[in-house]
Each structure stands twice: as structure tokens, then as C-alpha cells.
């Protein structure tokens, strides 16, 4: 009887500390790349101009997650794929949709197709200087700022980057995990100056 009770404990001890050299893999469970240290938007000097004119203030969305795509106003295939991914990720969060905003930062003066704007209704679009974007948003070696999708947390910190041609299911897992962890962050907008 004693052997039956001790066997699972001994087996787990041996497996963990190992006679066999096996160790559980720890570490990263996220798909996106964490940006460390996080980069606060406040004081960054970034200026985003609304399509109709006037400055777009990110603090309007404080308390929400912001998915950001950066690309040309021409919006070729890679750009359209990012906008599609952001829309689909937001839609799959069901009742949490209101906690996510989508932002397309256009990094040039090229005209934006009304078809694109209609297809991604509800997405915020602003223009920004390419040099400012390249300075603030990190990229992999040899990459471009327009390669991935970025994520800004409800406190206004740039905190994650998803890779070029990201896997939607893995992105969705990351976003859902972050939404779950921050579900108690309801009144951030009113608590922050």
C-alpha cells in the first residue's frame, strides 16, 4: 500500500530532477515578440494626423488594446493581409471586441482606396511620418517597420510585435490571453491623467 502511494511521487521526482536528463521546457508561451523595454506612447513625440485633418490622440483609446499596422496608402497585398488579420482577430474575441481598437498608420502621402476603407469599416486610419515610425517601432534585423502588426497595451505602451505573415490562430491565442489577464482593467481611462 505504501509503495502504491509513493510511486507517483517518486516517478515525478525522478522525471523532474532526472535520472534521464529530462527537464520541462520553461519560458516563452507567446507567439508575438515582446518588446522590452516597453515603449510608452506618452512623451514619444509621435504625431498621427487624421485623414480629414487634425491630430489623432491615442489617449482617446486609453484603457483599450490597440492593434497597429503600418504601411503605404497604396495598401498592396501584404498590407491588406495585415488589415484582414487585425479585423479577424478582433471579430473572434466576441464580447471582448470593444476592448480592441484597430489602427492603420499610413507612412506616405499616397491616396487611400475607398474600397479598403469600406472593407475595414471601424478601423482608424491616420498618417504619420515614416521617420518617426521607424524610430519608435522596432524591427528585426533586415526588416521594415511595415513588416508586422504591433500591439499597444491599455496603458499606452508598445509591448508586442507579431511577425510578417503572422499565423492568425497563434495571434488570436496571444490576444485572448492578454484580454483575459487584463479583464480587471476597466477604469484605466478615468484613472490616468
C-alpha positions as CSV (number, residue, x, y, z in Angstrom):
1,X,0.0,0.0,0.0
2,X,2.8,2.4,0.9
3,X,4.5,1.6,-2.5
4,X,1.3,2.5,-4.3
5,X,1.1,5.9,-2.6
6,X,4.8,6.7,-3.0
7,X,5.2,5.5,-6.7
8,X,3.6,8.7,-8.3
9,X,5.7,11.0,-6.1
10,X,8.9,9.1,-6.8
11,X,8.2,9.0,-10.5
12,X,7.5,12.7,-10.7
13,X,10.7,13.5,-8.7
14,X,12.8,11.3,-11.0
15,X,11.2,12.7,-14.1
16,X,11.7,16.3,-13.0
17,X,15.1,16.2,-11.4
18,X,16.1,13.4,-13.6
19,X,17.9,10.3,-13.8
20,X,17.2,10.7,-17.5
21,X,18.3,14.2,-18.1
22,X,14.8,15.5,-19.0
23,X,13.7,18.9,-17.8
24,X,10.4,20.6,-18.5
25,X,10.8,23.4,-21.0
26,X,10.0,26.7,-19.4
27,X,10.0,30.2,-20.8
28,X,8.0,31.8,-23.5
29,X,4.5,30.8,-24.3
30,X,3.6,33.8,-26.5
31,X,3.7,33.9,-30.3
32,X,4.4,37.6,-30.7
33,X,7.7,39.1,-29.8
34,X,7.6,41.0,-26.5
35,X,9.1,44.5,-26.9
36,X,11.5,45.0,-23.9
37,X,11.5,47.5,-22.5
38,X,8.0,48.6,-23.4
39,X,7.9,51.9,-25.2
40,X,5.3,54.4,-23.9
41,X,3.4,56.5,-26.4
42,X,3.3,59.3,-23.9
43,X,6.2,61.5,-24.5
44,X,7.3,59.7,-27.6
45,X,6.8,62.6,-29.9
46,X,4.7,60.6,-32.4
47,X,2.2,62.6,-34.3
48,X,-0.7,61.0,-36.1
49,X,-2.8,63.0,-38.5
50,X,-6.4,62.0,-39.1
51,X,-7.4,61.5,-42.7
52,X,-9.7,64.5,-42.6
53,X,-7.1,66.6,-40.9
54,X,-6.2,67.3,-37.3
55,X,-4.1,65.3,-34.9
56,X,-5.3,61.9,-33.7
57,X,-4.7,61.5,-29.9
58,X,-4.0,57.9,-28.8
59,X,-5.3,58.7,-25.3
60,X,-8.8,58.6,-26.8
61,X,-8.3,54.8,-26.7
62,X,-6.6,54.6,-23.3
63,X,-7.9,51.5,-21.5
64,X,-8.1,49.5,-24.7
65,X,-5.7,47.3,-26.7
66,X,-4.6,48.8,-30.0
67,X,-3.5,46.7,-32.9
68,X,-1.4,48.7,-35.3
69,X,-0.5,48.1,-38.9
70,X,2.0,50.4,-40.6
71,X,2.0,50.6,-44.4
72,X,1.7,52.7,-47.6
73,X,-1.6,54.3,-48.5
74,X,-1.3,52.2,-51.7
75,X,-2.0,49.1,-49.5
76,X,-0.8,46.3,-51.6
77,X,-1.3,42.6,-50.8
78,X,0.8,42.4,-47.6
79,X,-0.9,45.5,-46.2
80,X,-4.4,44.1,-47.0
81,X,-3.4,40.8,-45.3
82,X,-2.5,42.7,-42.1
83,X,-5.7,44.7,-42.1
84,X,-7.6,41.5,-42.6
85,X,-5.8,39.8,-39.8
86,X,-6.5,42.6,-37.4
87,X,-10.2,42.6,-38.3
88,X,-10.5,38.8,-37.9
89,X,-8.6,38.8,-34.6
90,X,-10.9,41.5,-33.2
91,X,-14.1,39.7,-34.5
92,X,-13.1,36.4,-32.9
93,X,-12.8,37.9,-29.5
94,X,-16.7,38.1,-29.4
95,X,-17.8,40.1,-26.4
96,X,-14.3,41.5,-25.9
97,X,-14.3,43.3,-29.2
98,X,-15.0,46.7,-27.5
99,X,-11.6,46.4,-25.7
100,X,-9.7,46.3,-29.0
101,X,-9.1,49.1,-31.5
102,X,-7.5,48.8,-34.9
103,X,-5.2,51.5,-36.3
104,X,-3.6,51.7,-39.7
105,X,-0.7,54.2,-39.7
106,X,-0.1,55.3,-43.3
107,X,3.6,56.1,-43.7
108,X,3.4,58.1,-47.0
109,X,1.3,60.6,-48.9
110,X,-0.2,58.1,-51.4
111,X,-4.0,58.1,-51.7
112,X,-6.0,55.5,-49.8
113,X,-8.6,53.5,-51.7
114,X,-12.2,53.9,-50.6
115,X,-12.6,50.2,-51.2
116,X,-10.1,49.5,-48.5
117,X,-11.7,51.9,-46.1
118,X,-15.1,50.3,-46.7
119,X,-13.8,46.8,-46.3
120,X,-12.3,47.6,-43.0
121,X,-15.0,49.9,-41.6
122,X,-14.4,50.8,-38.0
123,X,-10.7,50.8,-38.3
124,X,-9.0,54.1,-37.5
125,X,-6.6,55.4,-40.2
126,X,-4.0,58.2,-39.7
127,X,-0.9,59.4,-41.5
128,X,2.4,59.6,-39.7
129,X,5.9,60.5,-40.7
130,X,7.9,57.4,-41.8
131,X,11.0,58.6,-40.0
132,X,9.1,58.9,-36.7
133,X,7.6,55.4,-37.1
134,X,10.9,53.8,-38.0
135,X,12.4,55.3,-34.8
136,X,9.7,54.3,-32.4
137,X,8.5,50.9,-33.7
138,X,11.2,48.2,-33.5
139,X,12.0,45.8,-36.4
140,X,14.1,42.6,-36.8
141,X,17.5,42.9,-38.4
142,X,17.0,43.4,-42.2
143,X,13.2,44.0,-41.6
144,X,11.0,47.0,-42.2
145,X,8.6,48.8,-39.8
146,X,5.8,47.7,-42.2
147,X,6.5,44.0,-41.8
148,X,4.4,43.1,-38.8
149,X,1.5,44.0,-36.6
150,X,2.1,45.8,-33.4
151,X,0.2,45.7,-30.1
152,X,-0.2,48.6,-27.7
153,X,-1.5,47.8,-24.2
154,X,-4.3,49.6,-22.4
155,X,-1.8,51.8,-20.6
156,X,-0.4,53.2,-23.8
157,X,2.8,51.1,-24.1
158,X,4.0,49.4,-27.2
159,X,4.6,45.9,-25.9
160,X,4.4,43.3,-28.7
161,X,5.1,42.7,-32.4
162,X,3.7,39.9,-34.5
163,X,5.8,38.7,-37.4
164,X,5.3,39.3,-41.1
165,X,2.6,36.9,-42.5
166,X,1.5,36.1,-39.0
167,X,-0.4,32.9,-38.1
168,X,-3.9,34.1,-37.2
169,X,-4.6,31.2,-34.8
170,X,-1.5,31.9,-32.8
171,X,-2.1,35.6,-32.8
172,X,-5.6,35.0,-31.6
173,X,-4.3,32.9,-28.7
174,X,-1.9,35.8,-27.6
175,X,-4.6,38.4,-27.8
176,X,-7.2,36.3,-26.0
177,X,-4.6,35.6,-23.3
178,X,-3.8,39.3,-22.9
179,X,-7.5,40.1,-22.8
180,X,-8.1,37.5,-20.1
181,X,-5.2,38.7,-17.9
182,X,-6.3,42.4,-18.2
183,X,-10.0,41.8,-17.7
184,X,-10.0,43.7,-14.5
185,X,-8.5,46.8,-16.0
186,X,-11.9,48.5,-16.6
187,X,-11.4,52.1,-15.5
188,X,-7.9,52.8,-16.8
189,X,-9.1,55.8,-18.8
190,X,-10.6,57.6,-15.9
191,X,-7.7,56.8,-13.5
192,X,-4.9,58.1,-15.7
193,X,-4.1,61.8,-16.1
